[in-house]
Amino acid sequence: MAPTAPPSDAEALTVTGTFNGEAQLEGGCLWLTDGTGQQWEILWPDGYRGGFQDGEPVLISGGALVARGGAMLTVRGTLPTDIGSFCLAGTILRADTLRVANPSPG
C-alpha cells in the first residue's frame, strides 16, 4: 500500500507490491509495483540479493530462492538521498525488512 504523501528520508515507509523486473533493462533491473501502479526500486535488506534465472526475476537469501517474479512482497525501509540509479525503475527504497506473502504466483 503506497503512502499518500512522500515521507522524508528519515521516516520509515512500508510498501507492498508485486515483484517484477526486466533482465534486458540496463543490465537487469528489479522493482515492486504497488496497488496504485507506482514502481519502487528496492535496495534489498542484508542477506538478500535480487537477480534473474532464465530471464525471470528472482530473490535469493542465503543461497535459497525465496521469491520469483509475480510474488507479493512487503518491504519496510527509508528513501535514500545519497544514491542514484541506472534503472530509473521508480522511487528507490532502502529496505530494512522484507516479507514474502506468496513466493510465486498461482
PDB file as gemmi writes it, atoms N, CA and C in Angstrom:
CRYST1    1.000    1.000    1.000  90.00  90.00  90.00 P 1                      
ATOM      1  N   MET A   1       0.839  -1.155   0.000  1.00  0.00           N  
ATOM      2  CA  MET A   1       0.000   0.000   0.000  1.00  0.00           C  
ATOM      3  C   MET A   1       0.895   1.232   0.000  1.00  0.00           C  
ATOM      4  N   ALA A   2       0.739   2.065  -0.966  1.00  0.00           N  
ATOM      5  CA  ALA A   2       1.593   3.243  -1.105  1.00  0.00           C  
ATOM      6  C   ALA A   2       1.123   4.350  -0.181  1.00  0.00           C  
ATOM      7  N   PRO A   3       2.069   5.167   0.272  1.00  0.00           N  
ATOM      8  CA  PRO A   3       1.688   6.303   1.114  1.00  0.00           C  
ATOM      9  C   PRO A   3       0.979   7.352   0.280  1.00  0.00           C  
ATOM     10  N   THR A   4       0.215   8.223   0.940  1.00  0.00           N  
ATOM     11  CA  THR A   4      -0.475   9.278   0.211  1.00  0.00           C  
ATOM     12  C   THR A   4       0.426  10.485   0.014  1.00  0.00           C  
ATOM     13  N   ALA A   5       1.446  10.642   0.848  1.00  0.00           N  
ATOM     14  CA  ALA A   5       2.405  11.732   0.697  1.00  0.00           C  
ATOM     15  C   ALA A   5       3.807  11.164   0.864  1.00  0.00           C  
ATOM     16  N   PRO A   6       4.767  11.673   0.112  1.00  0.00           N  
ATOM     17  CA  PRO A   6       6.118  11.145   0.246  1.00  0.00           C  
ATOM     18  C   PRO A   6       6.692  11.431   1.622  1.00  0.00           C  
ATOM     19  N   PRO A   7       7.290  10.431   2.260  1.00  0.00           N  
ATOM     20  CA  PRO A   7       7.908  10.659   3.559  1.00  0.00           C  
ATOM     21  C   PRO A   7       9.269  11.314   3.397  1.00  0.00           C  
ATOM     22  N   SER A   8       9.801  11.872   4.474  1.00  0.00           N  
ATOM     23  CA  SER A   8      11.170  12.376   4.433  1.00  0.00           C  
ATOM     24  C   SER A   8      12.111  11.182   4.466  1.00  0.00           C  
ATOM     25  N   ASP A   9      13.435  11.438   4.228  1.00  0.00           N  
ATOM     26  CA  ASP A   9      14.351  10.306   4.190  1.00  0.00           C  
ATOM     27  C   ASP A   9      14.443   9.577   5.524  1.00  0.00           C  
ATOM     28  N   ALA A  10      14.131  10.232   6.622  1.00  0.00           N  
ATOM     29  CA  ALA A  10      14.257   9.600   7.932  1.00  0.00           C  
ATOM     30  C   ALA A  10      13.032   8.779   8.313  1.00  0.00           C  
ATOM     31  N   GLU A  11      11.904   9.017   7.670  1.00  0.00           N  
ATOM     32  CA  GLU A  11      10.679   8.309   8.015  1.00  0.00           C  
ATOM     33  C   GLU A  11      10.658   6.903   7.416  1.00  0.00           C  
ATOM     34  N   ALA A  12      10.240   5.947   8.229  1.00  0.00           N  
ATOM     35  CA  ALA A  12      10.087   4.581   7.726  1.00  0.00           C  
ATOM     36  C   ALA A  12       8.850   4.505   6.849  1.00  0.00           C  
ATOM     37  N   LEU A  13       8.925   3.680   5.838  1.00  0.00           N  
ATOM     38  CA  LEU A  13       7.867   3.540   4.852  1.00  0.00           C  
ATOM     39  C   LEU A  13       7.669   2.057   4.587  1.00  0.00           C  
ATOM     40  N   THR A  14       6.421   1.606   4.490  1.00  0.00           N  
ATOM     41  CA  THR A  14       6.133   0.217   4.153  1.00  0.00           C  
ATOM     42  C   THR A  14       5.440   0.185   2.802  1.00  0.00           C  
ATOM     43  N   VAL A  15       5.938  -0.665   1.917  1.00  0.00           N  
ATOM     44  CA  VAL A  15       5.377  -0.806   0.574  1.00  0.00           C  
ATOM     45  C   VAL A  15       5.095  -2.283   0.320  1.00  0.00           C  
ATOM     46  N   THR A  16       3.900  -2.588  -0.152  1.00  0.00           N  
ATOM     47  CA  THR A  16       3.535  -3.933  -0.582  1.00  0.00           C  
ATOM     48  C   THR A  16       3.300  -3.876  -2.080  1.00  0.00           C  
ATOM     49  N   GLY A  17       3.908  -4.810  -2.795  1.00  0.00           N  
ATOM     50  CA  GLY A  17       3.730  -4.792  -4.235  1.00  0.00           C  
ATOM     51  C   GLY A  17       4.161  -6.088  -4.882  1.00  0.00           C  
ATOM     52  N   THR A  18       3.941  -6.146  -6.174  1.00  0.00           N  
ATOM     53  CA  THR A  18       4.289  -7.304  -6.986  1.00  0.00           C  
ATOM     54  C   THR A  18       5.733  -7.177  -7.439  1.00  0.00           C  
ATOM     55  N   PHE A  19       6.517  -8.222  -7.200  1.00  0.00           N  
ATOM     56  CA  PHE A  19       7.924  -8.284  -7.578  1.00  0.00           C  
ATOM     57  C   PHE A  19       8.022  -8.485  -9.078  1.00  0.00           C  
ATOM     58  N   ASN A  20       8.806  -7.628  -9.731  1.00  0.00           N  
ATOM     59  CA  ASN A  20       8.918  -7.678 -11.178  1.00  0.00           C  
ATOM     60  C   ASN A  20      10.298  -7.227 -11.603  1.00  0.00           C  
ATOM     61  N   GLY A  21      10.592  -7.357 -12.867  1.00  0.00           N  
ATOM     62  CA  GLY A  21      11.867  -6.891 -13.367  1.00  0.00           C  
ATOM     63  C   GLY A  21      12.013  -7.157 -14.841  1.00  0.00           C  
ATOM     64  N   GLU A  22      13.107  -6.631 -15.376  1.00  0.00           N  
ATOM     65  CA  GLU A  22      13.417  -6.792 -16.785  1.00  0.00           C  
ATOM     66  C   GLU A  22      14.916  -7.044 -16.924  1.00  0.00           C  
ATOM     67  N   ALA A  23      15.269  -8.232 -17.377  1.00  0.00           N  
ATOM     68  CA  ALA A  23      16.674  -8.625 -17.473  1.00  0.00           C  
ATOM     69  C   ALA A  23      17.444  -7.793 -18.486  1.00  0.00           C  
ATOM     70  N   GLN A  24      16.776  -7.279 -19.515  1.00  0.00           N  
ATOM     71  CA  GLN A  24      17.456  -6.534 -20.575  1.00  0.00           C  
ATOM     72  C   GLN A  24      17.551  -5.038 -20.299  1.00  0.00           C  
ATOM     73  N   LEU A  25      16.883  -4.547 -19.295  1.00  0.00           N  
ATOM     74  CA  LEU A  25      16.899  -3.114 -18.982  1.00  0.00           C  
ATOM     75  C   LEU A  25      18.147  -2.779 -18.184  1.00  0.00           C  
ATOM     76  N   GLU A  26      19.045  -1.994 -18.765  1.00  0.00           N  
ATOM     77  CA  GLU A  26      20.272  -1.546 -18.096  1.00  0.00           C  
ATOM     78  C   GLU A  26      21.046  -2.689 -17.437  1.00  0.00           C  
ATOM     79  N   GLY A  27      21.034  -3.864 -18.038  1.00  0.00           N  
ATOM     80  CA  GLY A  27      21.763  -4.999 -17.488  1.00  0.00           C  
ATOM     81  C   GLY A  27      21.003  -5.763 -16.422  1.00  0.00           C  
ATOM     82  N   GLY A  28      19.745  -5.424 -16.221  1.00  0.00           N  
ATOM     83  CA  GLY A  28      18.898  -6.129 -15.258  1.00  0.00           C  
ATOM     84  C   GLY A  28      18.404  -5.215 -14.161  1.00  0.00           C  
ATOM     85  N   CYS A  29      17.119  -4.960 -14.142  1.00  0.00           N  
ATOM     86  CA  CYS A  29      16.519  -4.080 -13.134  1.00  0.00           C  
ATOM     87  C   CYS A  29      15.325  -4.782 -12.495  1.00  0.00           C  
ATOM     88  N   LEU A  30      15.188  -4.584 -11.182  1.00  0.00           N  
ATOM     89  CA  LEU A  30      14.104  -5.193 -10.412  1.00  0.00           C  
ATOM     90  C   LEU A  30      13.319  -4.102  -9.700  1.00  0.00           C  
ATOM     91  N   TRP A  31      12.020  -4.350  -9.485  1.00  0.00           N  
ATOM     92  CA  TRP A  31      11.199  -3.379  -8.790  1.00  0.00           C  
ATOM     93  C   TRP A  31       9.955  -4.049  -8.228  1.00  0.00           C  
ATOM     94  N   LEU A  32       9.255  -3.317  -7.367  1.00  0.00           N  
ATOM     95  CA  LEU A  32       7.914  -3.692  -6.895  1.00  0.00           C  
ATOM     96  C   LEU A  32       6.943  -2.715  -7.519  1.00  0.00           C  
ATOM     97  N   THR A  33       5.771  -3.195  -7.878  1.00  0.00           N  
ATOM     98  CA  THR A  33       4.694  -2.321  -8.336  1.00  0.00           C  
ATOM     99  C   THR A  33       3.589  -2.403  -7.303  1.00  0.00           C  
ATOM    100  N   ASP A  34       3.288  -1.266  -6.658  1.00  0.00           N  
ATOM    101  CA  ASP A  34       2.273  -1.271  -5.601  1.00  0.00           C  
ATOM    102  C   ASP A  34       0.866  -1.211  -6.192  1.00  0.00           C  
ATOM    103  N   GLY A  35      -0.136  -1.189  -5.338  1.00  0.00           N  
ATOM    104  CA  GLY A  35      -1.536  -1.214  -5.754  1.00  0.00           C  
ATOM    105  C   GLY A  35      -1.982  -0.016  -6.562  1.00  0.00           C  
ATOM    106  N   THR A  36      -1.225   1.085  -6.506  1.00  0.00           N  
ATOM    107  CA  THR A  36      -1.570   2.282  -7.284  1.00  0.00           C  
ATOM    108  C   THR A  36      -0.860   2.314  -8.626  1.00  0.00           C  
ATOM    109  N   GLY A  37       0.025   1.315  -8.857  1.00  0.00           N  
ATOM    110  CA  GLY A  37       0.792   1.279 -10.092  1.00  0.00           C  
ATOM    111  C   GLY A  37       2.164   1.932  -9.967  1.00  0.00           C  
ATOM    112  N   GLN A  38       2.469   2.511  -8.815  1.00  0.00           N  
ATOM    113  CA  GLN A  38       3.778   3.129  -8.619  1.00  0.00           C  
ATOM    114  C   GLN A  38       4.846   2.044  -8.520  1.00  0.00           C  
ATOM    115  N   GLN A  39       5.976   2.290  -9.164  1.00  0.00           N  
ATOM    116  CA  GLN A  39       7.088   1.351  -9.117  1.00  0.00           C  
ATOM    117  C   GLN A  39       8.109   1.800  -8.086  1.00  0.00           C  
ATOM    118  N   TRP A  40       8.690   0.803  -7.398  1.00  0.00           N  
ATOM    119  CA  TRP A  40       9.673   1.029  -6.345  1.00  0.00           C  
ATOM    120  C   TRP A  40      10.900   0.189  -6.639  1.00  0.00           C  
ATOM    121  N   GLU A  41      12.038   0.829  -6.819  1.00  0.00           N  
ATOM    122  CA  GLU A  41      13.294   0.108  -6.969  1.00  0.00           C  
ATOM    123  C   GLU A  41      13.821  -0.162  -5.566  1.00  0.00           C  
ATOM    124  N   ILE A  42      14.027  -1.428  -5.236  1.00  0.00           N  
ATOM    125  CA  ILE A  42      14.365  -1.818  -3.870  1.00  0.00           C  
ATOM    126  C   ILE A  42      15.862  -2.075  -3.726  1.00  0.00           C  
ATOM    127  N   LEU A  43      16.446  -1.489  -2.689  1.00  0.00           N  
ATOM    128  CA  LEU A  43      17.776  -1.864  -2.239  1.00  0.00           C  
ATOM    129  C   LEU A  43      17.519  -2.902  -1.162  1.00  0.00           C  
ATOM    130  N   TRP A  44      17.799  -4.153  -1.447  1.00  0.00           N  
ATOM    131  CA  TRP A  44      17.403  -5.279  -0.614  1.00  0.00           C  
ATOM    132  C   TRP A  44      18.068  -5.237   0.758  1.00  0.00           C  
ATOM    133  N   PRO A  45      17.383  -5.771   1.766  1.00  0.00           N  
ATOM    134  CA  PRO A  45      17.979  -5.848   3.108  1.00  0.00           C  
ATOM    135  C   PRO A  45      19.200  -6.771   3.101  1.00  0.00           C  
ATOM    136  N   ASP A  46      20.027  -6.632   4.124  1.00  0.00           N  
ATOM    137  CA  ASP A  46      21.186  -7.516   4.269  1.00  0.00           C  
ATOM    138  C   ASP A  46      20.749  -8.974   4.159  1.00  0.00           C  
ATOM    139  N   GLY A  47      21.512  -9.747   3.416  1.00  0.00           N  
ATOM    140  CA  GLY A  47      21.224 -11.168   3.270  1.00  0.00           C  
ATOM    141  C   GLY A  47      20.386 -11.506   2.054  1.00  0.00           C  
ATOM    142  N   TYR A  48      19.827 -10.490   1.373  1.00  0.00           N  
ATOM    143  CA  TYR A  48      19.005 -10.719   0.184  1.00  0.00           C  
ATOM    144  C   TYR A  48      19.736 -10.220  -1.057  1.00  0.00           C  
ATOM    145  N   ARG A  49      19.473 -10.898  -2.180  1.00  0.00           N  
ATOM    146  CA  ARG A  49      20.070 -10.499  -3.450  1.00  0.00           C  
ATOM    147  C   ARG A  49      19.055 -10.761  -4.553  1.00  0.00           C  
ATOM    148  N   GLY A  50      18.804  -9.767  -5.361  1.00  0.00           N  
ATOM    149  CA  GLY A  50      17.912  -9.930  -6.495  1.00  0.00           C  
ATOM    150  C   GLY A  50      18.701 -10.253  -7.744  1.00  0.00           C  
ATOM    151  N   GLY A  51      18.075 -10.965  -8.669  1.00  0.00           N  
ATOM    152  CA  GLY A  51      18.728 -11.300  -9.924  1.00  0.00           C  
ATOM    153  C   GLY A  51      17.743 -11.927 -10.890  1.00  0.00           C  
ATOM    154  N   PHE A  52      18.281 -12.673 -11.839  1.00  0.00           N  
ATOM    155  CA  PHE A  52      17.446 -13.302 -12.864  1.00  0.00           C  
ATOM    156  C   PHE A  52      17.897 -14.739 -13.088  1.00  0.00           C  
ATOM    157  N   GLN A  53      16.929 -15.630 -13.276  1.00  0.00           N  
ATOM    158  CA  GLN A  53      17.179 -17.014 -13.685  1.00  0.00           C  
ATOM    159  C   GLN A  53      16.357 -17.249 -14.930  1.00  0.00           C  
ATOM    160  N   ASP A  54      17.019 -17.590 -16.025  1.00  0.00           N  
ATOM    161  CA  ASP A  54      16.333 -17.801 -17.309  1.00  0.00           C  
ATOM    162  C   ASP A  54      15.454 -16.609 -17.664  1.00  0.00           C  
ATOM    163  N   GLY A  55      15.930 -15.394 -17.366  1.00  0.00           N  
ATOM    164  CA  GLY A  55      15.204 -14.172 -17.702  1.00  0.00           C  
ATOM    165  C   GLY A  55      14.106 -13.796 -16.734  1.00  0.00           C  
ATOM    166  N   GLU A  56      13.845 -14.639 -15.732  1.00  0.00           N  
ATOM    167  CA  GLU A  56      12.786 -14.372 -14.752  1.00  0.00           C  
ATOM    168  C   GLU A  56      13.381 -13.742 -13.488  1.00  0.00           C  
ATOM    169  N   PRO A  57      12.730 -12.685 -12.952  1.00  0.00           N  
ATOM    170  CA  PRO A  57      13.215 -12.088 -11.706  1.00  0.00           C  
ATOM    171  C   PRO A  57      13.159 -13.094 -10.562  1.00  0.00           C  
ATOM    172  N   VAL A  58      14.215 -13.102  -9.752  1.00  0.00           N  
ATOM    173  CA  VAL A  58      14.262 -13.965  -8.577  1.00  0.00           C  
ATOM    174  C   VAL A  58      14.861 -13.178  -7.413  1.00  0.00           C  
ATOM    175  N   LEU A  59      14.496 -13.598  -6.211  1.00  0.00           N  
ATOM    176  CA  LEU A  59      15.049 -13.040  -4.992  1.00  0.00           C  
ATOM    177  C   LEU A  59      15.653 -14.184  -4.204  1.00  0.00           C  
ATOM    178  N   ILE A  60      16.916 -14.019  -3.807  1.00  0.00           N  
ATOM    179  CA  ILE A  60      17.694 -15.062  -3.150  1.00  0.00           C  
ATOM    180  C   ILE A  60      18.068 -14.590  -1.748  1.00  0.00           C  
ATOM    181  N   SER A  61      18.033 -15.505  -0.781  1.00  0.00           N  
ATOM    182  CA  SER A  61      18.520 -15.223   0.569  1.00  0.00           C  
ATOM    183  C   SER A  61      19.279 -16.446   1.062  1.00  0.00           C  
ATOM    184  N   GLY A  62      20.519 -16.246   1.479  1.00  0.00           N  
ATOM    185  CA  GLY A  62      21.321 -17.360   1.975  1.00  0.00           C  
ATOM    186  C   GLY A  62      21.502 -18.462   0.955  1.00  0.00           C  
ATOM    187  N   GLY A  63      21.510 -18.111  -0.330  1.00  0.00           N  
ATOM    188  CA  GLY A  63      21.663 -19.097  -1.385  1.00  0.00           C  
ATOM    189  C   GLY A  63      20.372 -19.782  -1.786  1.00  0.00           C  
ATOM    190  N   ALA A  64      19.268 -19.515  -1.068  1.00  0.00           N  
ATOM    191  CA  ALA A  64      17.977 -20.154  -1.363  1.00  0.00           C  
ATOM    192  C   ALA A  64      17.050 -19.184  -2.094  1.00  0.00           C  
ATOM    193  N   LEU A  65      16.310 -19.709  -3.040  1.00  0.00           N  
ATOM    194  CA  LEU A  65      15.305 -18.924  -3.759  1.00  0.00           C  
ATOM    195  C   LEU A  65      14.138 -18.641  -2.818  1.00  0.00           C  
ATOM    196  N   VAL A  66      13.803 -17.359  -2.621  1.00  0.00           N  
ATOM    197  CA  VAL A  66      12.684 -17.022  -1.732  1.00  0.00           C  
ATOM    198  C   VAL A  66      11.490 -16.427  -2.479  1.00  0.00           C  
ATOM    199  N   ALA A  67      11.723 -15.910  -3.700  1.00  0.00           N  
ATOM    200  CA  ALA A  67      10.595 -15.356  -4.467  1.00  0.00           C  
ATOM    201  C   ALA A  67      10.949 -15.304  -5.947  1.00  0.00           C  
ATOM    202  N   ARG A  68       9.916 -15.442  -6.769  1.00  0.00           N  
ATOM    203  CA  ARG A  68      10.026 -15.316  -8.228  1.00  0.00           C  
ATOM    204  C   ARG A  68       9.189 -14.125  -8.672  1.00  0.00           C  
ATOM    205  N   GLY A  69       9.383 -13.716  -9.911  1.00  0.00           N  
ATOM    206  CA  GLY A  69       8.584 -12.642 -10.482  1.00  0.00           C  
ATOM    207  C   GLY A  69       7.105 -12.916 -10.311  1.00  0.00           C  
ATOM    208  N   GLY A  70       6.353 -11.911  -9.912  1.00  0.00           N  
ATOM    209  CA  GLY A  70       4.924 -12.052  -9.673  1.00  0.00           C  
ATOM    210  C   GLY A  70       4.581 -12.258  -8.213  1.00  0.00           C  
ATOM    211  N   ALA A  71       5.596 -12.546  -7.383  1.00  0.00           N  
ATOM    212  CA  ALA A  71       5.356 -12.730  -5.942  1.00  0.00           C  
ATOM    213  C   ALA A  71       4.952 -11.399  -5.311  1.00  0.00           C  
ATOM    214  N   MET A  72       4.196 -11.482  -4.247  1.00  0.00           N  
ATOM    215  CA  MET A  72       3.800 -10.297  -3.492  1.00  0.00           C  
ATOM    216  C   MET A  72       4.763 -10.135  -2.326  1.00  0.00           C  
ATOM    217  N   LEU A  73       5.443  -8.972  -2.273  1.00  0.00           N  
ATOM    218  CA  LEU A  73       6.413  -8.692  -1.224  1.00  0.00           C  
ATOM    219  C   LEU A  73       5.995  -7.453  -0.443  1.00  0.00           C  
ATOM    220  N   THR A  74       6.347  -7.431   0.831  1.00  0.00           N  
ATOM    221  CA  THR A  74       6.186  -6.240   1.655  1.00  0.00           C  
ATOM    222  C   THR A  74       7.558  -5.872   2.176  1.00  0.00           C  
ATOM    223  N   VAL A  75       7.965  -4.638   1.910  1.00  0.00           N  
ATOM    224  CA  VAL A  75       9.256  -4.158   2.388  1.00  0.00           C  
ATOM    225  C   VAL A  75       9.043  -2.919   3.235  1.00  0.00           C  
ATOM    226  N   ARG A  76       9.918  -2.758   4.228  1.00  0.00           N  
ATOM    227  CA  ARG A  76       9.888  -1.586   5.081  1.00  0.00           C  
ATOM    228  C   ARG A  76      11.277  -0.980   5.068  1.00  0.00           C  
ATOM    229  N   GLY A  77      11.344   0.331   4.855  1.00  0.00           N  
ATOM    230  CA  GLY A  77      12.639   0.989   4.804  1.00  0.00           C  
ATOM    231  C   GLY A  77      12.498   2.489   4.694  1.00  0.00           C  
ATOM    232  N   THR A  78      13.537   3.120   4.172  1.00  0.00           N  
ATOM    233  CA  THR A  78      13.580   4.576   4.044  1.00  0.00           C  
ATOM    234  C   THR A  78      13.988   4.963   2.629  1.00  0.00           C  
ATOM    235  N   LEU A  79      13.736   6.205   2.291  1.00  0.00           N  
ATOM    236  CA  LEU A  79      14.117   6.733   0.987  1.00  0.00           C  
ATOM    237  C   LEU A  79      15.527   7.311   1.085  1.00  0.00           C  
ATOM    238  N   PRO A  80      16.496   6.729   0.388  1.00  0.00           N  
ATOM    239  CA  PRO A  80      17.857   7.247   0.463  1.00  0.00           C  
ATOM    240  C   PRO A  80      17.999   8.527  -0.360  1.00  0.00           C  
ATOM    241  N   THR A  81      18.839   9.422   0.098  1.00  0.00           N  
ATOM    242  CA  THR A  81      19.101  10.655  -0.653  1.00  0.00           C  
ATOM    243  C   THR A  81      20.526  10.680  -1.181  1.00  0.00           C  
ATOM    244  N   ASP A  82      21.296   9.636  -0.879  1.00  0.00           N  
ATOM    245  CA  ASP A  82      22.716   9.641  -1.200  1.00  0.00           C  
ATOM    246  C   ASP A  82      23.094   8.749  -2.377  1.00  0.00           C  
ATOM    247  N   ILE A  83      22.105   8.255  -3.140  1.00  0.00           N  
ATOM    248  CA  ILE A  83      22.409   7.367  -4.268  1.00  0.00           C  
ATOM    249  C   ILE A  83      21.521   7.685  -5.454  1.00  0.00           C  
ATOM    250  N   GLY A  84      21.962   7.242  -6.611  1.00  0.00           N  
ATOM    251  CA  GLY A  84      21.169   7.344  -7.821  1.00  0.00           C  
ATOM    252  C   GLY A  84      20.971   5.952  -8.394  1.00  0.00           C  
ATOM    253  N   SER A  85      20.331   5.874  -9.541  1.00  0.00           N  
ATOM    254  CA  SER A  85      20.032   4.583 -10.138  1.00  0.00           C  
ATOM    255  C   SER A  85      20.200   4.635 -11.643  1.00  0.00           C  
ATOM    256  N   PHE A  86      20.769   3.567 -12.202  1.00  0.00           N  
ATOM    257  CA  PHE A  86      20.813   3.420 -13.649  1.00  0.00           C  
ATOM    258  C   PHE A  86      19.469   2.946 -14.176  1.00  0.00           C  
ATOM    259  N   CYS A  87      18.722   2.220 -13.352  1.00  0.00           N  
ATOM    260  CA  CYS A  87      17.471   1.617 -13.795  1.00  0.00           C  
ATOM    261  C   CYS A  87      16.362   2.636 -14.006  1.00  0.00           C  
ATOM    262  N   LEU A  88      16.275   3.612 -13.132  1.00  0.00           N  
ATOM    263  CA  LEU A  88      15.183   4.589 -13.184  1.00  0.00           C  
ATOM    264  C   LEU A  88      13.840   3.882 -13.260  1.00  0.00           C  
ATOM    265  N   ALA A  89      13.716   2.795 -12.487  1.00  0.00           N  
ATOM    266  CA  ALA A  89      12.514   1.966 -12.498  1.00  0.00           C  
ATOM    267  C   ALA A  89      11.452   2.484 -11.539  1.00  0.00           C  
ATOM    268  N   GLY A  90      11.740   3.513 -10.777  1.00  0.00           N  
ATOM    269  CA  GLY A  90      10.783   4.041  -9.817  1.00  0.00           C  
ATOM    270  C   GLY A  90      11.507   4.682  -8.657  1.00  0.00           C  
ATOM    271  N   THR A  91      10.782   4.956  -7.607  1.00  0.00           N  
ATOM    272  CA  THR A  91      11.347   5.533  -6.399  1.00  0.00           C  
ATOM    273  C   THR A  91      12.220   4.501  -5.703  1.00  0.00           C  
ATOM    274  N   ILE A  92      13.408   4.903  -5.291  1.00  0.00           N  
ATOM    275  CA  ILE A  92      14.320   3.975  -4.616  1.00  0.00           C  
ATOM    276  C   ILE A  92      13.933   3.876  -3.146  1.00  0.00           C  
ATOM    277  N   LEU A  93      13.858   2.649  -2.651  1.00  0.00           N  
ATOM    278  CA  LEU A  93      13.566   2.386  -1.246  1.00  0.00           C  
ATOM    279  C   LEU A  93      14.654   1.483  -0.688  1.00  0.00           C  
ATOM    280  N   ARG A  94      15.348   1.943   0.346  1.00  0.00           N  
ATOM    281  CA  ARG A  94      16.363   1.132   1.031  1.00  0.00           C  
ATOM    282  C   ARG A  94      15.637   0.300   2.084  1.00  0.00           C  
ATOM    283  N   ALA A  95      15.481  -0.988   1.819  1.00  0.00           N  
ATOM    284  CA  ALA A  95      14.672  -1.864   2.682  1.00  0.00           C  
ATOM    285  C   ALA A  95      15.476  -2.346   3.884  1.00  0.00           C  
ATOM    286  N   ASP A  96      14.845  -2.295   5.046  1.00  0.00           N  
ATOM    287  CA  ASP A  96      15.420  -2.856   6.273  1.00  0.00           C  
ATOM    288  C   ASP A  96      14.853  -4.241   6.541  1.00  0.00           C  
ATOM    289  N   THR A  97      13.580  -4.432   6.194  1.00  0.00           N  
ATOM    290  CA  THR A  97      12.922  -5.722   6.390  1.00  0.00           C  
ATOM    291  C   THR A  97      12.146  -6.092   5.138  1.00  0.00           C  
ATOM    292  N   LEU A  98      11.902  -7.388   4.998  1.00  0.00           N  
ATOM    293  CA  LEU A  98      11.190  -7.886   3.829  1.00  0.00           C  
ATOM    294  C   LEU A  98      10.359  -9.088   4.247  1.00  0.00           C  
ATOM    295  N   ARG A  99       9.140  -9.154   3.715  1.00  0.00           N  
ATOM    296  CA  ARG A  99       8.268 -10.302   3.947  1.00  0.00           C  
ATOM    297  C   ARG A  99       7.696 -10.742   2.608  1.00  0.00           C  
ATOM    298  N   VAL A 100       7.728 -12.038   2.363  1.00  0.00           N  
ATOM    299  CA  VAL A 100       7.191 -12.601   1.130  1.00  0.00           C  
ATOM    300  C   VAL A 100       5.806 -13.141   1.425  1.00  0.00           C  
ATOM    301  N   ALA A 101       4.779 -12.584   0.775  1.00  0.00           N  
ATOM    302  CA  ALA A 101       3.400 -13.029   1.011  1.00  0.00           C  
ATOM    303  C   ALA A 101       3.122 -14.331   0.246  1.00  0.00           C  
ATOM    304  N   ASN A 102       3.613 -14.409  -0.989  1.00  0.00           N  
ATOM    305  CA  ASN A 102       3.478 -15.642  -1.775  1.00  0.00           C  
ATOM    306  C   ASN A 102       4.732 -15.763  -2.631  1.00  0.00           C  
ATOM    307  N   PRO A 103       5.532 -16.800  -2.453  1.00  0.00           N  
ATOM    308  CA  PRO A 103       6.814 -16.933  -3.144  1.00  0.00           C  
ATOM    309  C   PRO A 103       6.702 -16.932  -4.666  1.00  0.00           C  
ATOM    310  N   SER A 104       5.667 -17.509  -5.196  1.00  0.00           N  
ATOM    311  CA  SER A 104       5.441 -17.467  -6.626  1.00  0.00           C  
ATOM    312  C   SER A 104       3.940 -17.522  -6.856  1.00  0.00           C  
ATOM    313  N   PRO A 105       3.474 -16.757  -7.832  1.00  0.00           N  
ATOM    314  CA  PRO A 105       2.032 -16.667  -8.061  1.00  0.00           C  
ATOM    315  C   PRO A 105       1.432 -17.994  -8.524  1.00  0.00           C  
ATOM    316  N   GLY A 106       0.168 -18.106  -8.189  1.00  0.00           N  
ATOM    317  CA  GLY A 106      -0.716 -19.090  -8.547  1.00  0.00           C  
ATOM    318  C   GLY A 106      -0.541 -20.423  -8.927  1.00  0.00           C  
TER     319      GLY A 106                                                      
END                                                                             
